[in-house]
Amino acid sequence: MSIETPESKEWIEDPRVVELLEDRMDHKDYLIFRELNEDGRLSDTELAERVDLSRTAARRRRKQLQEDGILQIFALLVFKQADYSYAEVQITYDTSASADRVDEFIRTLLDDGLVYEVAECMGEHDLMIRVWQSSLDKINAHVRRHLHDNDVVDSYSVVPITNSYKMFHRDFTEDTADS
């Protein structure tokens, strides 16, 4: 299946995105984010050239965005390219679980190296985690070991992810991965 995704630079021109970000960043900050999203290893000199600022101004803005917690530069393991399996696990808490027990449960998930995202939810589920492993069977065993018969968990469902087309505003279609 061939999916056409917009160039990664096009999303920033989406007025909905601009409207959401404009109270925390100006257009130069958007450009800094966009360039670092493409290549987080850019030097301040190259970043400045790409966003049409002096090196000092680009560095100052980047550092301020990082200090404000708005911008984090990190590496991303592309599971599909590395031939790993990954899944979303939707968890509903047992209504009798205390807040302290739920907090303790979340801390154990945060400490689990195979859990790469932990997010509270609204609606049918209380928590969503994303896990990775060498196979779906191993994901299932790992999840079962941590969630089955856990006094915080009322129910859970594992949703295997078969493909990621876009993550963190990056294109993960096969055409891009092969180039």
N, C-alpha and C positions, 0 to 999 in steps of 0.2 A: 504494500500500500504506500503510495507516494503522497505525502502531506506537504503542502506548501505553507510554511510558517513565515511570518514577516521577518525582515532583517531585524537583528536584535536592537539596532539603533532606532527603528521605527516606533517602538512602543512608547518611548519617552515623548513623542509628539502626540500621543493619544491624550486628548483634552481631559478625559476622566482621570488619568494618572497625574497629569499636571495639577489639576484641581485638588487632588488628595494631598499632594506633596507641597504645594506652594506656600502653605502657612509655616512650613518648617525649613524650606530650602528655596533658594532662588535658582534662576536658570543655569548659572555657572555651577552651582552645587549639583544640579541634575546632570550636567555634562561630566563633572568629575566622577560622580557615581557611575554613569554609563561607561566611561572609559575604564575605570577600575573593575567594573563588572566583566568587561571583555578581557582584561589582563591586569590582575591584582599586583603584578610584579613591576608595573611601570615605575620608572624613576620619576621624581618630582619634576625634573627637567623635561622629560618626554610628556608627562601629563600636562604640564604648563603649555607646551607647544600644541597639544591636541585640543585644549580648551581655550586657547588664546588668552592666557594670563602670564604674568611673570612667574618665574620659578618660586619666588618667595610667596606670592599670593596664592598659588596653587597649593603649596605645602601648608600654608596657614589654614586655608579652607579645608583641606583634607584632614588635617589634625583636629580642627574644630568639630568636623562631622564625626570623627572617631571619638573624641572626648565627650561629645553629646550623646553617644551611643546610637546615633542614627546610621552610621556606616561601620561595618565590620568587614575586614578583608580576611577571607579564609579559603582553604582549598576544598574542592568538592570531588569526592570519589564518584565517578560515573559507573554505577553498578553494572549496567548493561554491557558497557565496553569491557569491564573487568570480568564479565561472565559470572556475576553474583546474582542471587535471587533476592528480591526484597518485597515487602508486603506492608499493608496498613492493617493495624489491629484496632478495632473499635470496641471500647470497654464501657460497660455499664456497672456502676458501683452497687453493692448491696446497700439498701437503705438503712440498715442498722450499723453500718461501718462508721466509726467515730472520725471526726476531722483529723485527729492525731494519727490514727491508723492510715487514713488516706494519704496524709502528708508523708508518712514513713514509706508507704507503697510507692509514691511518686519518687522519693529519694532513691529507692532501690532501682527504679527504671532509669533514673538519671545516671546512676553509676554503672549501668549495663553497657558495655562497649558495643554490643550488637544492636542497641536501640539508638537510632540517630535522630529521632524527633519525638518529643513528648508534648502534647498540646491538649489543653482543656477544651471541651466542646459544649455547645448548647444544643438542646433537642433530645433526640432519642438516646444518644450516648453521652457519657460524662468525660471520657478521655480517649484520645487517639494517639497511638504510638506507631512509629515506623521502624521496622527491623530489617536487618539484612543477614545473609548467611550464604553458604556455598550452594545450598539447594532448598527447594520448597519443603522437602521432608525435614531438613534440619531446622528451618524456620518453625515449622509446626511443632517439632519436639521442644524447641527452645521456648516457644510461647506457652505450650501446654505445661512445661515444667514450672514456669513462673506464675501462670494465671489459673490453672486448674486447681480446684480446692483451695484457692486463696480466699481468706475471709473478707476481703475488701471487694472482690469481684463477684457480681451477680451473674453476668454473662459477658461473652466476648465473641467477636467474629473476626476471622482472618481473611483479608482480601488481597490475594496475590496481585502484584503489579507486573504487568507483562511488557509495558513500554512506557517510557517518559518522552514526550515530545518537547516539553518546555519545563524548565525548572530554574528558578532564580533569574528569569528573563534570558535564559540561554536556550538555544535551539539544540535539541538532541535528536533530530531526525536522522535517519540513516545516511542521507546525502552528506550532512555535515560531519558525521562521525567518520565517514570514509575518506574525507578530504584531508 
